[in-house]
Amino acid sequence: MPATVPTSTVSRLIQVPFCSGQIGLDPASGALVGDGDVEAETRQVLANLQAVLAAAGASPRQVVRTTVFLADLADFARVNALYAEVFGGGVSPARACVEVAALPKGARVEIDCIAVLG
């Protein structure tokens, strides 16, 4: 995923990839997907996060911590249901969910994570 601001999409300290927050950008066009549909946007966020993890040699099963940023906490249940499809099997990572005033490009959802390899 290309960075939209001056940052790394993932950095790795020893065996610990730290993944920058991902929003629902289409990797091919760079456009925000979903046109206001939080579920479509969340699916893209999760796909982007999985791609960044794979680039670091990790998978969702190795994620130990996530932070979910929502522009509106009213979206929590819908986002959480999709999140559980990726991170709900077995031992789920520790997580915080925070409502924020705004996200880049008008996004409604952003998720970052930390994984542990090995």
mmCIF file of the C-alpha atoms, coordinates in Angstrom:
data_MODEL
# 
_entry.id   MODEL 
# 
loop_
_atom_site.group_PDB 
_atom_site.id 
_atom_site.type_symbol 
_atom_site.label_atom_id 
_atom_site.label_alt_id 
_atom_site.label_comp_id 
_atom_site.label_asym_id 
_atom_site.label_entity_id 
_atom_site.label_seq_id 
_atom_site.pdbx_PDB_ins_code 
_atom_site.Cartn_x 
_atom_site.Cartn_y 
_atom_site.Cartn_z 
_atom_site.occupancy 
_atom_site.B_iso_or_equiv 
_atom_site.pdbx_formal_charge 
_atom_site.auth_seq_id 
_atom_site.auth_comp_id 
_atom_site.auth_asym_id 
_atom_site.auth_atom_id 
_atom_site.pdbx_PDB_model_num 
ATOM 1   C CA . MET A 1 1   ? 0.000   0.000   0.000  1.00 0.00 ? 1   MET A CA 1 
ATOM 2   C CA . PRO A 1 2   ? 1.454   3.391   -0.899 1.00 0.00 ? 2   PRO A CA 1 
ATOM 3   C CA . ALA A 1 3   ? 1.627   5.807   2.010  1.00 0.00 ? 3   ALA A CA 1 
ATOM 4   C CA . THR A 1 4   ? -0.660  8.838   1.737  1.00 0.00 ? 4   THR A CA 1 
ATOM 5   C CA . VAL A 1 5   ? 1.452   10.818  4.217  1.00 0.00 ? 5   VAL A CA 1 
ATOM 6   C CA . PRO A 1 6   ? 5.189   10.740  4.962  1.00 0.00 ? 6   PRO A CA 1 
ATOM 7   C CA . THR A 1 7   ? 5.236   7.479   6.923  1.00 0.00 ? 7   THR A CA 1 
ATOM 8   C CA . SER A 1 8   ? 6.062   3.824   6.480  1.00 0.00 ? 8   SER A CA 1 
ATOM 9   C CA . THR A 1 9   ? 3.118   1.507   5.971  1.00 0.00 ? 9   THR A CA 1 
ATOM 10  C CA . VAL A 1 10  ? 4.935   -1.005  8.148  1.00 0.00 ? 10  VAL A CA 1 
ATOM 11  C CA . SER A 1 11  ? 8.148   -1.042  10.141 1.00 0.00 ? 11  SER A CA 1 
ATOM 12  C CA . ARG A 1 12  ? 9.656   -4.095  11.747 1.00 0.00 ? 12  ARG A CA 1 
ATOM 13  C CA . LEU A 1 13  ? 11.655  -4.143  14.958 1.00 0.00 ? 13  LEU A CA 1 
ATOM 14  C CA . ILE A 1 14  ? 13.291  -7.547  15.321 1.00 0.00 ? 14  ILE A CA 1 
ATOM 15  C CA . GLN A 1 15  ? 10.257  -9.861  14.969 1.00 0.00 ? 15  GLN A CA 1 
ATOM 16  C CA . VAL A 1 16  ? 7.581   -7.240  15.677 1.00 0.00 ? 16  VAL A CA 1 
ATOM 17  C CA . PRO A 1 17  ? 5.931   -5.544  12.668 1.00 0.00 ? 17  PRO A CA 1 
ATOM 18  C CA . PHE A 1 18  ? 4.207   -2.256  13.550 1.00 0.00 ? 18  PHE A CA 1 
ATOM 19  C CA . CYS A 1 19  ? 1.584   -1.579  10.856 1.00 0.00 ? 19  CYS A CA 1 
ATOM 20  C CA . SER A 1 20  ? 0.532   2.000   10.221 1.00 0.00 ? 20  SER A CA 1 
ATOM 21  C CA . GLY A 1 21  ? -3.154  2.798   10.266 1.00 0.00 ? 21  GLY A CA 1 
ATOM 22  C CA . GLN A 1 22  ? -4.983  1.674   7.154  1.00 0.00 ? 22  GLN A CA 1 
ATOM 23  C CA . ILE A 1 23  ? -8.034  3.371   5.706  1.00 0.00 ? 23  ILE A CA 1 
ATOM 24  C CA . GLY A 1 24  ? -10.278 2.052   2.945  1.00 0.00 ? 24  GLY A CA 1 
ATOM 25  C CA . LEU A 1 25  ? -8.238  3.160   -0.045 1.00 0.00 ? 25  LEU A CA 1 
ATOM 26  C CA . ASP A 1 26  ? -8.361  1.122   -3.227 1.00 0.00 ? 26  ASP A CA 1 
ATOM 27  C CA . PRO A 1 27  ? -4.697  0.181   -3.846 1.00 0.00 ? 27  PRO A CA 1 
ATOM 28  C CA . ALA A 1 28  ? -5.051  0.602   -7.617 1.00 0.00 ? 28  ALA A CA 1 
ATOM 29  C CA . SER A 1 29  ? -6.748  4.003   -7.704 1.00 0.00 ? 29  SER A CA 1 
ATOM 30  C CA . GLY A 1 30  ? -5.906  5.478   -4.307 1.00 0.00 ? 30  GLY A CA 1 
ATOM 31  C CA . ALA A 1 31  ? -9.570  6.431   -3.932 1.00 0.00 ? 31  ALA A CA 1 
ATOM 32  C CA . LEU A 1 32  ? -11.602 5.828   -0.802 1.00 0.00 ? 32  LEU A CA 1 
ATOM 33  C CA . VAL A 1 33  ? -14.035 2.964   -1.437 1.00 0.00 ? 33  VAL A CA 1 
ATOM 34  C CA . GLY A 1 34  ? -17.647 2.645   -0.387 1.00 0.00 ? 34  GLY A CA 1 
ATOM 35  C CA . ASP A 1 35  ? -18.973 6.154   -1.025 1.00 0.00 ? 35  ASP A CA 1 
ATOM 36  C CA . GLY A 1 36  ? -20.048 6.445   2.618  1.00 0.00 ? 36  GLY A CA 1 
ATOM 37  C CA . ASP A 1 37  ? -20.799 2.720   3.061  1.00 0.00 ? 37  ASP A CA 1 
ATOM 38  C CA . VAL A 1 38  ? -18.963 1.878   6.294  1.00 0.00 ? 38  VAL A CA 1 
ATOM 39  C CA . GLU A 1 39  ? -19.124 -1.864  5.620  1.00 0.00 ? 39  GLU A CA 1 
ATOM 40  C CA . ALA A 1 40  ? -17.503 -1.587  2.181  1.00 0.00 ? 40  ALA A CA 1 
ATOM 41  C CA . GLU A 1 41  ? -14.907 0.754   3.623  1.00 0.00 ? 41  GLU A CA 1 
ATOM 42  C CA . THR A 1 42  ? -14.189 -1.609  6.530  1.00 0.00 ? 42  THR A CA 1 
ATOM 43  C CA . ARG A 1 43  ? -13.760 -4.574  4.177  1.00 0.00 ? 43  ARG A CA 1 
ATOM 44  C CA . GLN A 1 44  ? -11.165 -2.563  2.247  1.00 0.00 ? 44  GLN A CA 1 
ATOM 45  C CA . VAL A 1 45  ? -9.427  -1.463  5.465  1.00 0.00 ? 45  VAL A CA 1 
ATOM 46  C CA . LEU A 1 46  ? -9.117  -5.104  6.529  1.00 0.00 ? 46  LEU A CA 1 
ATOM 47  C CA . ALA A 1 47  ? -7.893  -6.184  3.079  1.00 0.00 ? 47  ALA A CA 1 
ATOM 48  C CA . ASN A 1 48  ? -5.287  -3.415  3.121  1.00 0.00 ? 48  ASN A CA 1 
ATOM 49  C CA . LEU A 1 49  ? -4.180  -4.373  6.613  1.00 0.00 ? 49  LEU A CA 1 
ATOM 50  C CA . GLN A 1 50  ? -3.819  -8.026  5.578  1.00 0.00 ? 50  GLN A CA 1 
ATOM 51  C CA . ALA A 1 51  ? -1.716  -6.956  2.566  1.00 0.00 ? 51  ALA A CA 1 
ATOM 52  C CA . VAL A 1 52  ? 0.575   -4.854  4.767  1.00 0.00 ? 52  VAL A CA 1 
ATOM 53  C CA . LEU A 1 53  ? 0.910   -7.720  7.242  1.00 0.00 ? 53  LEU A CA 1 
ATOM 54  C CA . ALA A 1 54  ? 1.751   -10.142 4.420  1.00 0.00 ? 54  ALA A CA 1 
ATOM 55  C CA . ALA A 1 55  ? 4.431   -7.742  3.162  1.00 0.00 ? 55  ALA A CA 1 
ATOM 56  C CA . ALA A 1 56  ? 6.002   -7.960  6.624  1.00 0.00 ? 56  ALA A CA 1 
ATOM 57  C CA . GLY A 1 57  ? 5.775   -11.761 6.647  1.00 0.00 ? 57  GLY A CA 1 
ATOM 58  C CA . ALA A 1 58  ? 2.852   -11.809 9.078  1.00 0.00 ? 58  ALA A CA 1 
ATOM 59  C CA . SER A 1 59  ? -0.809  -12.788 9.131  1.00 0.00 ? 59  SER A CA 1 
ATOM 60  C CA . PRO A 1 60  ? -3.833  -11.711 11.190 1.00 0.00 ? 60  PRO A CA 1 
ATOM 61  C CA . ARG A 1 61  ? -3.235  -14.715 13.479 1.00 0.00 ? 61  ARG A CA 1 
ATOM 62  C CA . GLN A 1 62  ? 0.028   -13.089 14.605 1.00 0.00 ? 62  GLN A CA 1 
ATOM 63  C CA . VAL A 1 63  ? -1.522  -9.729  15.480 1.00 0.00 ? 63  VAL A CA 1 
ATOM 64  C CA . VAL A 1 64  ? -1.352  -9.003  19.204 1.00 0.00 ? 64  VAL A CA 1 
ATOM 65  C CA . ARG A 1 65  ? -2.748  -5.441  19.320 1.00 0.00 ? 65  ARG A CA 1 
ATOM 66  C CA . THR A 1 66  ? -5.028  -3.293  17.183 1.00 0.00 ? 66  THR A CA 1 
ATOM 67  C CA . THR A 1 67  ? -6.450  0.170   17.438 1.00 0.00 ? 67  THR A CA 1 
ATOM 68  C CA . VAL A 1 68  ? -9.709  0.891   15.632 1.00 0.00 ? 68  VAL A CA 1 
ATOM 69  C CA . PHE A 1 69  ? -10.464 4.544   14.933 1.00 0.00 ? 69  PHE A CA 1 
ATOM 70  C CA . LEU A 1 70  ? -14.068 5.408   14.058 1.00 0.00 ? 70  LEU A CA 1 
ATOM 71  C CA . ALA A 1 71  ? -15.405 8.747   12.881 1.00 0.00 ? 71  ALA A CA 1 
ATOM 72  C CA . ASP A 1 72  ? -18.748 7.723   14.427 1.00 0.00 ? 72  ASP A CA 1 
ATOM 73  C CA . LEU A 1 73  ? -19.179 5.189   17.248 1.00 0.00 ? 73  LEU A CA 1 
ATOM 74  C CA . ALA A 1 74  ? -22.633 4.432   15.848 1.00 0.00 ? 74  ALA A CA 1 
ATOM 75  C CA . ASP A 1 75  ? -20.724 2.337   13.267 1.00 0.00 ? 75  ASP A CA 1 
ATOM 76  C CA . PHE A 1 76  ? -19.168 0.151   15.994 1.00 0.00 ? 76  PHE A CA 1 
ATOM 77  C CA . ALA A 1 77  ? -21.435 -2.908  15.616 1.00 0.00 ? 77  ALA A CA 1 
ATOM 78  C CA . ARG A 1 78  ? -21.096 -3.073  11.819 1.00 0.00 ? 78  ARG A CA 1 
ATOM 79  C CA . VAL A 1 79  ? -17.330 -2.567  11.906 1.00 0.00 ? 79  VAL A CA 1 
ATOM 80  C CA . ASN A 1 80  ? -16.949 -5.055  14.766 1.00 0.00 ? 80  ASN A CA 1 
ATOM 81  C CA . ALA A 1 81  ? -18.814 -7.790  12.860 1.00 0.00 ? 81  ALA A CA 1 
ATOM 82  C CA . LEU A 1 82  ? -16.422 -7.491  9.910  1.00 0.00 ? 82  LEU A CA 1 
ATOM 83  C CA . TYR A 1 83  ? -13.399 -7.153  12.200 1.00 0.00 ? 83  TYR A CA 1 
ATOM 84  C CA . ALA A 1 84  ? -14.399 -10.447 13.860 1.00 0.00 ? 84  ALA A CA 1 
ATOM 85  C CA . GLU A 1 85  ? -14.264 -12.209 10.476 1.00 0.00 ? 85  GLU A CA 1 
ATOM 86  C CA . VAL A 1 86  ? -10.529 -11.440 10.305 1.00 0.00 ? 86  VAL A CA 1 
ATOM 87  C CA . PHE A 1 87  ? -9.494  -11.305 13.965 1.00 0.00 ? 87  PHE A CA 1 
ATOM 88  C CA . GLY A 1 88  ? -12.200 -13.331 15.723 1.00 0.00 ? 88  GLY A CA 1 
ATOM 89  C CA . GLY A 1 89  ? -10.889 -16.878 15.341 1.00 0.00 ? 89  GLY A CA 1 
ATOM 90  C CA . GLY A 1 90  ? -8.912  -18.320 18.226 1.00 0.00 ? 90  GLY A CA 1 
ATOM 91  C CA . VAL A 1 91  ? -7.296  -15.760 20.497 1.00 0.00 ? 91  VAL A CA 1 
ATOM 92  C CA . SER A 1 92  ? -8.258  -12.265 19.382 1.00 0.00 ? 92  SER A CA 1 
ATOM 93  C CA . PRO A 1 93  ? -5.725  -9.448  19.716 1.00 0.00 ? 93  PRO A CA 1 
ATOM 94  C CA . ALA A 1 94  ? -5.957  -6.840  22.445 1.00 0.00 ? 94  ALA A CA 1 
ATOM 95  C CA . ARG A 1 95  ? -7.822  -3.858  21.043 1.00 0.00 ? 95  ARG A CA 1 
ATOM 96  C CA . ALA A 1 96  ? -8.834  -0.294  21.649 1.00 0.00 ? 96  ALA A CA 1 
ATOM 97  C CA . CYS A 1 97  ? -11.617 1.463   19.767 1.00 0.00 ? 97  CYS A CA 1 
ATOM 98  C CA . VAL A 1 98  ? -11.617 5.244   19.711 1.00 0.00 ? 98  VAL A CA 1 
ATOM 99  C CA . GLU A 1 99  ? -14.026 7.762   18.236 1.00 0.00 ? 99  GLU A CA 1 
ATOM 100 C CA . VAL A 1 100 ? -12.176 10.566  16.461 1.00 0.00 ? 100 VAL A CA 1 
ATOM 101 C CA . ALA A 1 101 ? -13.282 13.899  15.029 1.00 0.00 ? 101 ALA A CA 1 
ATOM 102 C CA . ALA A 1 102 ? -12.002 13.100  11.536 1.00 0.00 ? 102 ALA A CA 1 
ATOM 103 C CA . LEU A 1 103 ? -9.848  10.671  9.559  1.00 0.00 ? 103 LEU A CA 1 
ATOM 104 C CA . PRO A 1 104 ? -7.760  11.240  6.407  1.00 0.00 ? 104 PRO A CA 1 
ATOM 105 C CA . LYS A 1 105 ? -9.632  11.622  3.115  1.00 0.00 ? 105 LYS A CA 1 
ATOM 106 C CA . GLY A 1 106 ? -12.981 11.593  4.926  1.00 0.00 ? 106 GLY A CA 1 
ATOM 107 C CA . ALA A 1 107 ? -12.606 7.941   5.922  1.00 0.00 ? 107 ALA A CA 1 
ATOM 108 C CA . ARG A 1 108 ? -14.931 6.535   8.568  1.00 0.00 ? 108 ARG A CA 1 
ATOM 109 C CA . VAL A 1 109 ? -12.635 3.697   9.724  1.00 0.00 ? 109 VAL A CA 1 
ATOM 110 C CA . GLU A 1 110 ? -8.907  3.300   10.315 1.00 0.00 ? 110 GLU A CA 1 
ATOM 111 C CA . ILE A 1 111 ? -7.143  0.323   11.895 1.00 0.00 ? 111 ILE A CA 1 
ATOM 112 C CA . ASP A 1 112 ? -3.510  -0.100  12.898 1.00 0.00 ? 112 ASP A CA 1 
ATOM 113 C CA . CYS A 1 113 ? -1.836  -3.124  14.453 1.00 0.00 ? 113 CYS A CA 1 
ATOM 114 C CA . ILE A 1 114 ? 1.200   -4.737  15.994 1.00 0.00 ? 114 ILE A CA 1 
ATOM 115 C CA . ALA A 1 115 ? 2.113   -8.349  15.243 1.00 0.00 ? 115 ALA A CA 1 
ATOM 116 C CA . VAL A 1 116 ? 4.685   -10.745 16.648 1.00 0.00 ? 116 VAL A CA 1 
ATOM 117 C CA . LEU A 1 117 ? 6.447   -13.174 14.313 1.00 0.00 ? 117 LEU A CA 1 
ATOM 118 C CA . GLY A 1 118 ? 7.766   -16.560 15.265 1.00 0.00 ? 118 GLY A CA 1 
# 
